[in-house]
Amino acid sequence: MPRYLAQLSVLWVGSVSVRLPRDYVVYSFSRKHVPKYRANPGDVVVFETIDALGGQVVDEMTPLESIDWGKVNPATGPLYVEEAKPGDTLVVEVESIRVADRAVIVVVPGFGALHDKKFSATARVMEVKGGKLIFRGVEVELRPMIGVIGVAPEEGEYPTGTSGYHGGNMDVALITQGSRVYLPVFVEGALLAIGDLHAVQADGELCVAAAEVSGEVTVKLSLIKGKRPTYPVVEHGDRFSIVAFGKDLDEAAYRASEEAVAVLMRSLGLPFEEAYMLASLVVDLRINQVVDPMKGVRAEIPKKYAKLEHFLHPAP
């Protein structure tokens, strides 16, 4: 366990594994969902998942007009995490992601970064083999990731196809094996759900889909008591990423930038003006996706300039 986690009153005890089956899904994040499964801090939990299209694309001849779009982005869950209280942080450490040997990608008129273009609704089925995704003879290196990961919001109901302060359909390509996701807790038990695995996805996910695949995710859970981030935070390699969202990329970039500057002010004791300047030198803004109802931008801050504690604060 990283030393800085130990300094933040982390609950990391117990070790009873839990497995959530892929037919135990929700299509929204909400406190109204009644959890059937519970886990303790320190537990290793396996989430079995079905692809984002709900297994509805059987082959490349499947008419996309027949898809029930109300049954896409299923997220396995919710999982009640014992001792999780509003104002805490749920830490989800991704131990492994296993994907099936078949992935699907689609394009649908009116959707994606090029939504104004004229094109046909099309599906392609791809083989996953030997660490590669095979797309029309082109080999693409596998990089399995989690598209949807989130908790119940304080109020309301958010479809699993969108994102917010609670997480959700963030489509952050960095949420891979070895990453940690720090989610603010808004309700007792957190009500964690995970889904929408991608065998590989580039930043932007520009056609509206990635290599949509079924699989299973193994995570280890812990809690940081009494503090939480403003936005979900992803720890990957040598940096932390603030995962912001907005009605357009400008708003998402503004939110990510605003929080990144605030983090630098806290970590280095700088006034706004100097933290703003430093952010322009050391903070990378990256696009997560441009195709969902809420667009996604992350601000990546190297660990050299901020520790986890600088991303967290007592809940208001």
SULGIUR-V276056 format. One record per backbone hydrogen bond with DSSP energy under -1.0 kcal/mol. CO is the residue of the C=O (numbers start at 0). NH is the residue of the N-H. E is the energy in kcal/mol with one decimal. If there is no record, write none. Layout:
co=CO nh=NH e=E
co=CO nh=NH e=E
//
This chain:
co=1 nh=5 e=-1.3
co=2 nh=6 e=-1.2
co=4 nh=7 e=-1.8
co=8 nh=224 e=-1.3
co=10 nh=222 e=-1.6
co=17 nh=45 e=-3.0
co=19 nh=47 e=-2.6
co=20 nh=23 e=-1.7
co=23 nh=76 e=-2.1
co=25 nh=74 e=-2.4
co=26 nh=159 e=-1.8
co=28 nh=157 e=-2.2
co=29 nh=32 e=-1.1
co=36 nh=79 e=-2.5
co=38 nh=81 e=-3.1
co=39 nh=42 e=-2.3
co=42 nh=220 e=-2.0
co=43 nh=17 e=-1.5
co=44 nh=218 e=-2.8
co=45 nh=19 e=-3.2
co=46 nh=216 e=-2.4
co=48 nh=214 e=-1.8
co=50 nh=53 e=-2.5
co=51 nh=72 e=-3.4
co=52 nh=55 e=-1.5
co=55 nh=57 e=-1.1
co=58 nh=61 e=-1.6
co=62 nh=65 e=-2.1
co=63 nh=66 e=-1.3
co=66 nh=68 e=-1.1
co=67 nh=70 e=-2.1
co=74 nh=25 e=-2.3
co=75 nh=193 e=-2.0
co=78 nh=191 e=-2.0
co=79 nh=38 e=-2.4
co=80 nh=83 e=-1.7
co=83 nh=188 e=-2.5
co=84 nh=87 e=-2.2
co=87 nh=184 e=-2.5
co=88 nh=223 e=-2.4
co=89 nh=182 e=-2.7
co=90 nh=221 e=-1.8
co=91 nh=180 e=-2.3
co=92 nh=219 e=-2.3
co=93 nh=177 e=-3.3
co=95 nh=217 e=-2.5
co=97 nh=215 e=-2.5
co=100 nh=127 e=-2.1
co=102 nh=125 e=-3.4
co=103 nh=211 e=-2.5
co=104 nh=123 e=-2.6
co=106 nh=121 e=-2.1
co=107 nh=110 e=-1.9
co=111 nh=114 e=-1.1
co=113 nh=116 e=-1.8
co=121 nh=106 e=-2.2
co=123 nh=104 e=-2.1
co=125 nh=102 e=-2.7
co=126 nh=133 e=-2.8
co=128 nh=131 e=-1.5
co=130 nh=141 e=-2.3
co=131 nh=128 e=-2.6
co=132 nh=139 e=-2.7
co=134 nh=137 e=-2.4
co=137 nh=134 e=-3.0
co=139 nh=132 e=-2.9
co=144 nh=197 e=-2.2
co=146 nh=170 e=-2.4
co=147 nh=194 e=-2.5
co=148 nh=167 e=-1.6
co=149 nh=192 e=-2.2
co=157 nh=28 e=-3.1
co=158 nh=161 e=-1.7
co=161 nh=168 e=-2.6
co=163 nh=166 e=-1.9
co=165 nh=150 e=-1.8
co=166 nh=163 e=-2.0
co=167 nh=148 e=-2.1
co=167 nh=169 e=-2.2
co=171 nh=174 e=-2.2
co=173 nh=175 e=-2.2
co=174 nh=145 e=-2.0
co=175 nh=178 e=-2.2
co=178 nh=93 e=-2.8
co=179 nh=234 e=-3.2
co=180 nh=91 e=-2.7
co=181 nh=232 e=-2.0
co=182 nh=89 e=-2.9
co=184 nh=86 e=-2.4
co=186 nh=189 e=-2.1
co=188 nh=80 e=-2.8
co=188 nh=190 e=-2.8
co=189 nh=151 e=-2.4
co=191 nh=78 e=-2.1
co=192 nh=149 e=-2.0
co=193 nh=75 e=-2.8
co=194 nh=147 e=-2.3
co=195 nh=146 e=-1.5
co=196 nh=212 e=-1.9
co=197 nh=144 e=-2.2
co=198 nh=142 e=-2.8
co=199 nh=210 e=-1.8
co=201 nh=204 e=-1.6
co=203 nh=289 e=-2.0
co=204 nh=207 e=-1.9
co=205 nh=112 e=-3.2
co=209 nh=211 e=-1.8
co=210 nh=198 e=-2.6
co=211 nh=103 e=-2.4
co=213 nh=99 e=-2.5
co=214 nh=48 e=-3.1
co=215 nh=97 e=-2.9
co=216 nh=46 e=-3.0
co=217 nh=94 e=-2.4
co=217 nh=95 e=-1.7
co=218 nh=44 e=-2.9
co=219 nh=92 e=-2.7
co=220 nh=41 e=-3.2
co=221 nh=90 e=-3.1
co=222 nh=10 e=-2.3
co=223 nh=88 e=-2.5
co=227 nh=312 e=-1.8
co=231 nh=242 e=-2.7
co=232 nh=181 e=-3.3
co=233 nh=240 e=-2.6
co=234 nh=179 e=-2.1
co=235 nh=238 e=-1.4
co=237 nh=302 e=-2.7
co=238 nh=235 e=-2.3
co=239 nh=300 e=-3.3
co=240 nh=233 e=-2.4
co=241 nh=298 e=-1.9
co=243 nh=296 e=-1.4
co=245 nh=294 e=-2.5
co=247 nh=251 e=-2.1
co=248 nh=252 e=-2.9
co=249 nh=253 e=-2.3
co=250 nh=254 e=-2.3
co=251 nh=255 e=-2.3
co=252 nh=256 e=-2.5
co=253 nh=257 e=-2.9
co=254 nh=258 e=-2.1
co=255 nh=259 e=-2.1
co=256 nh=260 e=-2.5
co=257 nh=261 e=-1.8
co=258 nh=262 e=-2.3
co=259 nh=263 e=-2.1
co=260 nh=264 e=-2.2
co=261 nh=265 e=-2.0
co=262 nh=266 e=-2.9
co=263 nh=267 e=-2.2
co=264 nh=268 e=-1.2
co=270 nh=274 e=-2.5
co=271 nh=275 e=-2.9
co=272 nh=276 e=-1.7
co=273 nh=277 e=-2.9
co=274 nh=278 e=-2.5
co=275 nh=279 e=-1.2
co=277 nh=280 e=-1.7
co=277 nh=281 e=-2.0
co=278 nh=282 e=-2.0
co=283 nh=299 e=-3.3
co=285 nh=297 e=-2.8
co=287 nh=203 e=-2.5
co=288 nh=295 e=-2.2
co=294 nh=245 e=-1.5
co=295 nh=287 e=-2.5
co=296 nh=243 e=-2.4
co=297 nh=285 e=-2.6
co=298 nh=241 e=-2.4
co=299 nh=283 e=-1.9
co=300 nh=239 e=-2.5
co=301 nh=304 e=-2.1
co=306 nh=309 e=-1.7
co=307 nh=310 e=-2.3
co=312 nh=227 e=-2.3
//
